[in-house]
Amino acid sequence: MLDATQELTTFDLFNPTEEHRMLREMVRDFVRSEVEPQAEEYNREEKFNTALHRRCGELGLHGCTVSEDDGGSGMDPLASVIIHEELSWSDPGFALAYLAHSILFVNNFYFNSNDEQRARILPQVLSGEWLGGMGMTEPGAGTDVLAMTTSAVRDGDIYRLNGRKIWITNGGYDSETLGDVFLIYAKVGEKISSFVVEKGMPGFALGQKFADKLGMRSSMTFELVLENCEVPVANRLGEEGDSKIHMMRNLEIERVTLAAMSLGMAMRCLEVMVDYANQREAFGVPIRQHGQIQHYIANAYAQYKAARIYVYDTARRMRLTETNQRVDADGVKLVAAAMGKSVADAAIQVLGGNGYIAEYVVERMWRDAKLIEIGGGTLEAHEKNITKDLSRDASWITRGA
């Protein structure tokens, strides 16, 4: 028993350090003052906000997981979760573009590059001057990523890359303008290597723009085409054929930050539905007094809180230079993705007809939330991975207990 005079040490899972708390406050202020005013317009018109992307660079957000010695913030996966959660409260489409740049390119590049590559590339991507992305998915290789057919053949001091990558977030600024720099996975023989492919390299072009999407409309999605694309050997990351581990490791942090996006969307939907239920009256009383409405609000809140704890606890334990964290990286996305869509759906139901129009935001959140069940690994892929990993090592069930 604790003595009555003893003080319990409090631990804030969501803001474990003063640095995390200050980061959240800064990003939240940025979102309310600069992201929210443009969110509806850029989503409606399917435009990418380049100025906002560069503003993230000014605030130091693009280098969250990059060491301070290399120009970043030197923070951790939990800090990345905070940023993605807060951005997604307002504009999940822009948050997805931010994720493609800061996680799929910057984080992946940073942990697998050499000093010369970092010195040349990092300043441009950390500042937001360049827009980065990652090319992994192909027309015939999505969930089965190891079935990719994009090839890289060495020819003296260059590699010639051939293939197509699709569903590439940040593939271009618009239909005419290719993004600036990409981490492209390709097979050298039967093994996967990764290459930094830059705008202007011979044989590298923008393909089809995937327009009129269900959601995430302020992030640009394209096909990338590589036809005898000439990439210097100096742009290969690591040794030839050793990038499968790079890819799998970065998928883990990607899935945790995608889960954080679902948290932000659910937070916004909860706020909207509670406020609406307090103000809207039916049969002479606020609708919050009706049992049917209480069912939606209470269950949405409980689902959101449970998922949020799982996401933050997983992020707290994650180490960016380690692998074998897939069980919970898949687990948090499996749980949070379904939760985000469920909460958005509940919000629409509580608002009724008003939930079906853009004025109340929740219809956009519902459309955006669906992507988290598909992108970065489908729900079915997560179920397969979790079952496979637990069958191999059941100690995950009690780990940390």
N, C-alpha and C positions, 0 to 999 in steps of 0.2 A: 504493500500500500504506500502511496505517496503521502508524505507529510503535508498537512494543510498549508504549510508555509512555503513548500517547494513550488517553483514555477515550471509549468510545462513548456518545453521548447516547441514553438510553432514552426511548422514547415509548410510553406506555400508551394504546392505542386505546380501551380500555374505561373508563378513569378518567384522562383526559388532564390534569386539573388536581386540585389538592388539594380544591377545592370539589366536584368530581364524586365524588371518593373518599369524602368526608365524607357527601355526599348518599346514596350507595349504602349506607354503613354505617348511617346513620340509618333509611333505608327498610327495610333488611334486618332490623334490630332490631325495628322496628315490625311488620313482617310476621310474624316469629317469635313475638312476644309478644302481639299483638293481632288480627292477621288470621287466622292459622292456627287458633287455638282455636275460632273461630266458623264456619270455612269449610264444613265438612261439614253442620252444622245448617242454615245459611241456604240452602245449595244444595238440601238435601233438602226443606226446607219452602217453597222458592221465595219467600223473603222478602228485602227490601232492608234492609241494615243502616244505618239513618239515623245512628245514633251514630258508626259508623265513618266515614261520609261527613264528618261534622262534625269528627271527629278529624283527618282529612286536612287540613281547613282550619286547625286549630290548629297542625299541623306545617308549614304553608306550602306544601303540595303542590298546591293548586288553582291557584296563581298562578305555576307554574314558568316560564312563558314571558312573564309580565307584568313590566314594568319595576318596579324597586324604588320609583321615584317614585310609581307608581300602586298600590303596596301588594303587589306580587308579589315573586318571588325573582330576577327578571332573568336567568334562565338560558337555555339553548339547547335545540334539539331533542335533542341527545345526553342532556341531563339528563332530558328526558321519556322517552326510551328506557330509561334506567336505572330510573325509577320503574315503568313498565309491565312491564318484565322482572321486577323483584323482586316486585311485587304478584301477577303471574301464576304465580309459583312456588307460591303457596298457593291463591289464589282468583281464577281468571280471570274469573268472573262479576262479582265486585266490581270487578276491574280494568277490565272493559268499562264498567261504570257510571261509574267514575272517568274513563275516556277520553271518554265522552259528555259529561260535565260539563266537564272541564278542557281538552279539545281541541275537541270539536265545538261547545261553547258558549263557554267562557271565552276560549280562544285566538282563535277566529273573531270573537267580539264585540270583543275588545280591539283587534285590528288594523284594524277597520273602523268603529269608533265614534268619536264626537266627545267632547270634554271633559265636556259636560253629561251625556251618556249614561253615560260611565265613572263619574262621581262618584255617580250615582244607583244604578247596578247593581253595580259591582265589589265594594263592601264586602260585600254579601250573598252573592255567589257565591264570593268568595275565602275567606270564613269558613266556608262550608259551610252557612250558615243557609238559603240557597235551594238547591234542586236544579235544575240546568239541563240542557237537551238541545237537539237540533237536528232540524228537520223538513224532510226533503228527499224521501225515498222516498214514492211514492204507489201505489195499487193497480195503476195502469197505467203507472207510470214508475219503474223501478228502475235497472238499468244504463243505460237510455236516459233519463237524468235530464232532458235538455232537452225531453222530451215531457211534462213535468209540466203539469197542468191547473189547479192551485190558482191562483185569480185574486185580484188586489187592484185595487179601483176607488176612486179618490179621490173623497171626498164632503166638500168643505170642509176642516176641520181633522182629518179622520180618513180612513182607508182602510177599506173593507169587504172582508174576506177570506172567500173561499168555497172549500172543498175538504176533502180528507181526506189525512192523512199516516199511513203505517203503518210497522210495525217500529221504533217510536220508543223507543229505550233511554232510560230515565228519564222516560217519558211520565207516570208516576204513581208515587207511593210505594206504593200498593196499588190495589185495584179501585175504591176510593171517592175517593181523594185525588189530584188532578192535581198534576203537578210544578209548580215555581214560575215558571220562565221559560224561553222557547224562542226560538231563532233560526229563523224560518220563512221558507222561500223560496216566493215566489209570482210569478206573471207579471203585470206591468202592461203590457197590450197583448201584445206578443210578446217583451218583454225581462224578464229576471229581476231582481227586487228582493228584499231581505231585510228582515225586520221582527222586532223584539223583541216577542214576544207573551207576556203575563203572565197568570198565574192570576187569575181574577176579571173579565177583560175580557168584556163582553157578547158572546155567540155563540161562546165558546171552551169546549169540553167534552172530557171523557175518553170515548173510545170503547171498543172491545173490548180486553180484556186477552188477550194471547197467552200462555196458560198451558200447562203440561205440555210445555215445550220439550225438545228432545234434550239441550241443554247450556246453559251460561251461565245457570243457573237463579237465581242470586242477583242478577241484573240484571233489572229489570222492563221488559217490552216491551208497548207499547200502540199503539192507534190514536188519533190526535188528530183532532177534528172541528171545523171552522170553518164556521159558518153565519151569514153577515152579521156576522162577528166585527169589532167596532169597535176599530181600532188607531190611536192618535194618529199624526199625521204625524211628530211628534217621535221616534217609535219606529222610523222607517225608518233603516237603516244606509246611509250614503253617499247618493249621488244616485240618483234614480229610474232603474232599468234598468241599473245598473252592477255588479250582484252576481254575474254569471257568473264574473268573475275572482276574486271573494272565494271563491266555492264551489270553484273548481278549485284555488286555492292551499291552501285548508284540507284538501282531499282528500289532498294530498301528505303533510302531516304526520300526518294520520289513518292513512294506509297504513303509514307508517314505524312509528308506535306500535303499530298492530295487529300488524305483523311482530315487534315487540319482545315482545308478549304470547306469540307462538309460541315465542320463545326461552325465556321463563320456564317455560312448560309442558314444553318439551323438557328443560330443565335438571333439573326435578323428576323426570321420568320416567327420565332417565339415572341419577340418584342412586339411585332406588328399584330399578331393574333390576340395577345393579352390586352394591348391597348384598345383594339377594336371591340373586344368582348366587354370591356369596361364602359365603352361609350354607346354602343349600339343597343337599342332596346327592342324587345319583342314581348308581346302580351303584357305590357306595362312594367317590365323589369329589365335591367341589363341582361344581355344574353349569357353572361358569365354565371348566372343563377340557374341556368338550365342544365340538367344532367348530361345531355348529349354534348354540349359545348365543354363542360368540365372534363368529359372523357378525352376529348381531343387535346385540350391544353395540358392536363395532368400527365398523360402518357407521353406527349411530345417532350415535355420538360424532363421527365425521368429518363427517356431514351437519350436525350441530348447530354444530360449530366453523366450518365454512365459511359457513353462514348468518349466524352471529353477527358474523363479520368484515364481511360485506357490509352488514348492518344498521347496525353502528356506523360504518363508513366513510361510508355514505350520510348518516347523521344528522350526522356531523362536518362534512360539506360543505354541508348544507342551510342556507338562509337564510330566515327566516320571512316576510320582506317581499318575497321574490322569487318569480317563477313560472318556468316552463320547467325544473322539476326532476322532471318526471313519469316519465321513463324509469326512473330508479333507484328512485323511490318505488313505482312499480308493480313493478319488478324484485325489490325486497327482499320485498315481500308475496307475490309469486308463488313465490319460493323458500322463504321462511320458513314460509308457510302449509302447503305440502305437506310440508316437513320436520317441522313440529310434529306433524302427524297421523301421519306415518310413524314417528317416534320413539315416540309414545304407543302405536301399534299394536305396535311391536317390544317395548315394555315389557310389554304384556299377554301377548304370546306367550312371553316369557321366564318370566313368573310363572305361566303356565298358568292353571289354575282360580282361583288366588288373584288373578290379574290381572283377573278378571271380577267381583270383588266390591268393595264400597266401601272396605273396610278398608285396602287398599293404594294408594288414591288414583288409580292410573293409569287406571282405567276412567272416572273423572270427567274427567281430563285429555284422554282420547281423545274424549269427547263434546264437551267445550268446544273442542277444537282444530278440529273440523269447521267451526265458525262462521267462523273466519278465512279459510277458502276461499270464503266467500260474502259476508259483511258487508264494507262499505267498498269494494266492487268484487269481482266474481267473478274466479276464475282466468282465465276466458275473456276477460273485459274487459281484464285486465292484458296478456294475450297480444296482443290487438288493439291496445291502446295502444302497447305497446313496439314492435311491428312497424311501426306507422304512424309513430312518432317516429323510429325508426332509418332508415326509408326516406327520411324528410325530411332527416335530419342524421346521417350515419354517423359523424361525429367523436365521438359518444358512446362508441363502441367503444373508442377509445384515450384518451379524456379522463382526465387524471390519471395516465397511464402514464409 
